[in-house]
Amino acid sequence: MRTRRRTLILGVVVALMLILSACGSPDALDGETLLQNRCTECHDLQRVTDSQKSATEWEETVERMIQQGAELNEEEKEVLVDYLAENYGP
């Protein structure tokens, strides 16, 4: 009986760990990480860091990059635009 209970508890713990890992890593929604991992596939960071744009301009730029193939979902796009506007705004 105890072995069954332990096996069940272990199974539940493993299932929870799998569910949590499937939800994505915290880095996935970090603006700096998104910038480094997604934007540098096509160009270097200096192209971004030399720019000074408003939030609206960054949103337009990121949208244009998505249309050209950048892989960002809507939530990642918002995080990235917020990061860019905060760190590379006027």
Backbone as JSON, one array per atom type, in Angstrom:
{
  "sequence": "MRTRRRTLILGVVVALMLILSACGSPDALDGETLLQNRCTECHDLQRVTDSQKSATEWEETVERMIQQGAELNEEEKEVLVDYLAENYGP",
  "N": [[0.82, -1.2, 0.0], [1.92, 1.29, 0.81], [3.9, 1.57, -1.09], [2.42, 1.88, -3.41], [1.16, 4.32, -2.88], [3.39, 6.04, -2.72], [4.35, 5.79, -5.31], [2.22, 6.9, -6.72], [2.28, 9.54, -5.74], [4.81, 10.3, -6.61], [4.37, 10.15, -9.37], [2.47, 12.21, -9.69], [4.03, 14.43, -8.98], [6.02, 14.36, -10.98], [4.39, 14.76, -13.22], [3.44, 17.38, -12.71], [5.86, 18.78, -12.85], [6.47, 18.42, -15.56], [4.34, 19.77, -16.74], [4.8, 22.39, -15.82], [7.29, 22.9, -17.03], [6.54, 22.84, -19.68], [5.16, 25.16, -19.94], [6.88, 27.12, -20.63], [10.0, 28.88, -20.38], [11.02, 31.39, -17.98], [12.68, 33.21, -19.25], [11.7, 33.41, -21.8], [9.91, 35.45, -21.89], [11.35, 37.71, -21.46], [12.48, 40.81, -22.32], [15.11, 41.6, -23.11], [16.34, 39.12, -23.6], [14.69, 38.15, -25.64], [15.31, 40.05, -27.6], [18.05, 39.52, -28.02], [17.97, 36.8, -28.81], [16.1, 36.55, -30.92], [16.17, 38.77, -32.66], [18.79, 38.97, -33.54], [19.08, 37.0, -35.37], [18.87, 37.92, -37.92], [20.2, 40.39, -38.05], [22.84, 42.39, -36.51], [23.14, 43.4, -33.03], [23.88, 46.05, -32.76], [22.6, 47.52, -34.68], [20.1, 47.81, -33.6], [20.64, 48.91, -31.04], [21.74, 51.35, -31.7], [19.61, 52.81, -32.45], [17.03, 55.17, -31.71], [13.9, 55.22, -30.78], [10.4, 55.94, -30.49], [7.78, 54.34, -28.52], [5.68, 53.73, -30.25], [6.98, 53.83, -32.73], [8.82, 51.73, -32.34], [7.02, 49.63, -32.12], [5.95, 49.58, -34.71], [8.27, 48.94, -36.12], [8.93, 46.39, -35.06], [6.65, 44.99, -35.82], [6.95, 45.11, -38.59], [9.27, 43.56, -38.82], [8.27, 41.1, -38.01], [6.53, 40.59, -40.12], [8.44, 40.14, -41.99], [9.44, 37.75, -41.23], [10.36, 37.34, -38.59], [10.06, 35.47, -35.65], [7.74, 35.82, -33.4], [5.32, 35.66, -30.91], [2.17, 37.22, -30.01], [2.28, 38.06, -27.31], [5.05, 37.98, -26.79], [5.87, 39.9, -28.61], [4.75, 42.24, -27.48], [6.2, 42.37, -25.06], [8.8, 42.66, -26.06], [8.59, 45.11, -27.51], [7.98, 46.87, -25.4], [10.35, 46.63, -23.91], [12.25, 47.59, -25.78], [11.33, 50.25, -26.18], [11.64, 51.28, -23.63], [14.4, 51.06, -23.2], [15.68, 51.96, -25.5], [14.58, 54.33, -26.34], [13.6, 57.72, -27.14]],
  "CA": [[0.0, 0.0, 0.0], [2.79, 2.46, 0.87], [4.59, 1.66, -2.38], [1.44, 2.43, -4.34], [0.98, 5.74, -2.54], [4.61, 6.74, -3.11], [4.37, 5.81, -6.77], [1.21, 7.88, -7.13], [2.8, 10.87, -5.41], [5.91, 10.55, -7.54], [3.75, 10.4, -10.67], [1.88, 13.55, -9.67], [5.14, 15.4, -8.97], [6.61, 14.36, -12.31], [3.41, 15.39, -14.11], [3.47, 18.82, -12.44], [7.11, 19.31, -13.39], [6.34, 18.46, -17.01], [3.4, 20.85, -17.06], [5.48, 23.66, -15.6], [8.33, 23.1, -18.05], [5.87, 23.07, -20.96], [4.63, 26.53, -19.94], [7.92, 28.01, -21.14], [10.92, 29.4, -19.38], [10.82, 32.81, -17.71], [13.45, 33.98, -20.21], [10.94, 33.57, -23.02], [9.21, 36.72, -21.84], [12.3, 38.74, -21.06], [12.74, 41.62, -23.51], [16.52, 41.54, -23.52], [16.58, 37.79, -24.16], [14.02, 38.12, -26.93], [16.1, 40.86, -28.51], [19.29, 38.81, -28.36], [17.74, 35.51, -29.46], [15.27, 36.6, -32.12], [16.53, 39.85, -33.6], [20.13, 38.77, -34.08], [19.07, 36.0, -36.43], [18.98, 38.62, -39.21], [21.12, 41.51, -37.99], [23.52, 42.49, -35.22], [22.46, 44.23, -32.02], [24.21, 47.47, -32.9], [21.55, 48.13, -35.5], [19.02, 48.14, -32.67], [21.1, 49.77, -29.95], [22.03, 52.68, -32.23], [18.33, 53.46, -32.76], [16.27, 55.82, -30.66], [12.55, 55.3, -31.32], [9.29, 55.95, -29.53], [7.1, 53.05, -28.41], [4.93, 53.53, -31.5], [7.95, 53.5, -33.78], [9.33, 50.38, -32.1], [5.95, 48.69, -32.45], [5.91, 49.5, -36.18], [9.48, 48.23, -36.54], [8.8, 44.98, -34.71], [5.61, 44.43, -36.7], [7.57, 44.94, -39.92], [10.18, 42.42, -38.72], [7.43, 39.9, -37.97], [6.08, 40.39, -41.5], [9.59, 39.66, -42.76], [9.81, 36.42, -40.78], [10.72, 37.22, -37.17], [9.11, 34.6, -34.96], [7.31, 36.35, -32.11], [3.87, 35.65, -30.73], [1.66, 38.54, -29.61], [2.79, 38.4, -25.98], [6.48, 38.26, -26.94], [5.95, 41.18, -29.31], [4.5, 43.31, -26.51], [7.34, 42.43, -24.14], [9.94, 43.21, -26.8], [8.35, 46.52, -27.79], [8.13, 47.58, -24.12], [11.78, 46.64, -23.59], [12.93, 48.49, -26.72], [10.92, 51.62, -25.91], [12.22, 51.7, -22.35], [15.86, 51.1, -23.24], [16.18, 52.59, -26.72], [13.63, 55.37, -26.7], [14.14, 59.1, -27.12]],
  "C": [[0.87, 1.27, 0.0], [3.52, 2.65, -0.46], [3.67, 2.27, -3.42], [1.26, 3.93, -4.12], [2.2, 6.55, -2.98], [4.71, 6.85, -4.64], [3.39, 6.84, -7.31], [1.71, 9.3, -6.9], [3.93, 11.24, -6.36], [5.37, 10.87, -8.93], [3.15, 11.78, -10.76], [2.97, 14.61, -9.72], [5.77, 15.49, -10.36], [5.67, 15.05, -13.3], [3.4, 16.91, -13.93], [4.73, 19.46, -13.0], [7.05, 19.41, -14.91], [5.42, 19.59, -17.46], [4.08, 22.2, -16.91], [6.55, 23.92, -16.65], [7.72, 23.38, -19.41], [5.33, 24.5, -21.06], [5.66, 27.53, -20.45], [8.79, 28.53, -20.02], [10.64, 30.87, -19.14], [11.55, 33.69, -18.7], [12.66, 34.25, -21.48], [10.21, 34.9, -23.05], [10.08, 37.85, -21.29], [12.71, 39.51, -22.32], [14.17, 41.54, -24.01], [16.85, 40.2, -24.17], [15.92, 37.65, -25.52], [14.82, 38.89, -27.97], [17.34, 40.1, -28.97], [19.03, 37.53, -29.15], [17.0, 35.61, -30.79], [15.78, 37.61, -33.14], [17.89, 39.62, -34.25], [20.19, 37.65, -35.1], [19.28, 36.66, -37.79], [19.97, 39.78, -39.2], [21.75, 41.6, -36.61], [22.79, 43.47, -34.3], [22.75, 45.71, -32.18], [23.17, 48.2, -33.74], [20.38, 48.58, -34.62], [19.5, 49.17, -31.65], [21.46, 51.17, -30.42], [20.75, 53.47, -32.51], [17.71, 54.08, -31.52], [14.86, 56.04, -31.21], [11.53, 55.36, -30.19], [8.67, 54.56, -29.48], [6.32, 52.74, -29.69], [5.86, 53.15, -32.64], [8.53, 52.11, -33.6], [8.27, 49.34, -32.45], [5.85, 48.5, -33.97], [7.1, 48.71, -36.71], [9.36, 46.73, -36.26], [7.74, 44.31, -35.57], [6.16, 44.17, -38.09], [8.52, 43.74, -39.92], [9.41, 41.09, -38.68], [6.92, 39.57, -39.38], [7.19, 39.85, -42.38], [10.12, 38.33, -42.23], [10.25, 36.26, -39.34], [9.64, 36.41, -36.45], [8.85, 35.11, -33.55], [5.8, 36.2, -32.04], [3.45, 37.02, -30.19], [2.22, 38.98, -28.26], [4.28, 38.75, -26.03], [6.69, 39.61, -27.63], [5.76, 42.34, -28.34], [5.67, 43.48, -25.55], [8.54, 43.07, -24.83], [9.77, 44.7, -27.07], [8.51, 47.35, -26.51], [9.6, 47.71, -23.75], [12.51, 47.65, -24.48], [12.59, 49.95, -26.42], [11.55, 52.15, -24.62], [13.73, 51.91, -22.44], [16.44, 51.82, -24.44], [15.18, 53.6, -27.26], [14.3, 56.73, -26.64], [14.23, 59.65, -25.71]]
}
